[in-house]
Amino acid sequence: MVTETALQIDKIALFLGQPWKVCRLGEPSNWRYDIIDGAGRCLYFRVEKEKFKIMSSYPADRCKAHGDDYMSIGVSIHRPAQDIAADIKRRLLPHYLKQWPVTVQRYQDYKSQQEQIELITQTLKRVAGGHVTGHGRGARTLHFEGGSAEIWSNLDVSLRLSKLTVEQAIKIVAIIQNE
């Protein structure tokens, strides 16, 4: 059964124009609706009593959004669909469309960083053996016999070594000091 609210959302999508369209995945719902553009962007509508709260949405598998990237507007659910679409175009879309490429680039940078961390971790693991644990305290950790290595998001590596001979300790400190 199609509700009045669902019909209103359909009309809003039509007035937003191409490429925006209603996303029917996840329905039926009487409190949440999505209008998508087919390129990953989404306007999330939440029904709150007699209002729509309309928010910019950033899918986690394509974007890495921060708090300032999000924006929302509130409109009466009883306003004409054409007026709501005009409000979205005027008040929400300019900010959202400006922030979209920023969040996509941030995600690409993050993915690249994660790939570098994984490469460093696997290289150290091939040399030292051991096993890798998650990102505790923001770092990927490799545990090996006699120590551990934490690979941080800025690509710094913290080594914790134990049970070294005096000669090993002197050699390691000498290597570090010479660089």
N, C-alpha and C positions, 0 to 999 in steps of 0.2 A: 504494500500500500504506500503510495507516494503522499507525503504530507505537504501541507501548505509551506512549511519551512523549506523542504526539499525543492519545491517548485520555485520558491523565492531565490534559492541558491542557483538553480538552473538559469533563471533570468539574469541574475547578477553576472554569471559567467558569460552569457551572451552579450551583455552590455560592455563587459571588459574587452570583448573582441578577441580575435585570433592573436596568439595561440592558446589563450586561456580556455579551459574546459573543466567541467566537474569530474572529479575522480570518484568512481563508484567503488573502489577497493575499500574493504573494511566496513562497508555499510551492511546491514541497516544500523543507523544510529540516529537518535533524535536530538543529539546535543553536539555532534561534531561533523563538520563537512570540510572537504578540501577542494580547492580549485587549483589546477596545475597547468603548466605551460608545455609539458612534454620535454623540457630540457633540464628537469630536476628542480625547478623553482615551484614553490607551493605557497598558497595563501590558506592559512588554517582558520576556519570559522568555528567558534565555540558559542553555543547558545546559552545565554545567561539571562534567565527570566524573559524580559521583553527587549533584550539587546543581543546584537552580535558583537562578540569581541573578535576582531579580525587581526591575525598576527602573521608576520613574516616567518617562514619556516625554512630551515636549512638541514637537509638530510645528512646524517653523520657519515654516510659512505661517500659523500661528494664534497662536503664542506667542513670547515673547522671554524665555527662561529664563536665570537665572544659576546659578552653582554650588550655592548654598544651596537652590535650588528642587528639585534632584534628590535622590532618596533611593533606596536599594536595600536589599533584605533577601535573605538566603540561607536556603534550606530544603532539607532532604533530598528528593531526587526520589522516595524510597520511602515518604514519609509519605502517609497517606490524603489524597485530594483535599479532603475536607471540612475537615481540619485545616489544610492549606495555605491554603485560602480564608479560614479564620478568622484565620490569621496575617496575611494580606494586609489583611483588614478592620481588624485591631487595630493592626498595626505600620506599614503603608504608606499605606493610603487616607486616614487622617485628615490626614497631612501633605500628601499629594498634592492632595486636594480643597480644602485650605486655600490651597495655593500656586497652584492652577490659575487662579483669577480674577486673581491678582496678575500672572501671566505674560501672560494675555490683555490686561490693561490696559496692561502695559508694551509689548506689541506694538502696540496701538492708538496709544499715545503715540509710539512709534517711527515708525509709518506716517505719522502726522500731521506729525511733525517732518520726515520725508523729503519729504512733499508741500510743506511750507513752503520747504525748501531748494531744491527743484525750481522753485517759483514765483519765488523770489528770483533763482536762476540764470538762468532764462529771461527775466526782466525786465531784468537786467543785460545779457544777450546781445542783447536787442532794442535797447538803447541803444548798446552798445559794439561789437556785432558779434563776430566771433571764433568760437572753438570751445571746447567743454567737454570736459574730461578727467575721469577717475574721481575716486574719493575718496582720493587720495594723502595720506598723513599725517593722515587723518581729515577731510579737507575736499574739497569739490567745487570744481574750479578752472575758471575761465573765462579763456582766453588771448585777448587782443585786441591790436591794434596799439598799442604804447606802454605795455603793462603786462599785469597779470593781477589777478584777484580770486579769493580763496579764501573760500568760504562754509562756515563751520564748523557742527558739529552743534548748538552753542548759539546759532546764528543770527547770530553775529558775522561780519563781513566784513573780511578783510585785503586792502588794496589795495597793489599794487606798481606804481608808475608810473616810467617812464623817459623820457628825452629831453624833459623839460618845459622850457618857457621860464621865465625868472625870474618873469615876470608870472604865468604859470599856477601856479607853485609858491606864490607869495605869496597868490593868490586861494584856492587849496585850503587852505592853512594858516589863512587868515583864516576860511573857512567852518567849519573844524573848531574853531578857538578860540572862535568866537562861539556855538557850541552848547554 
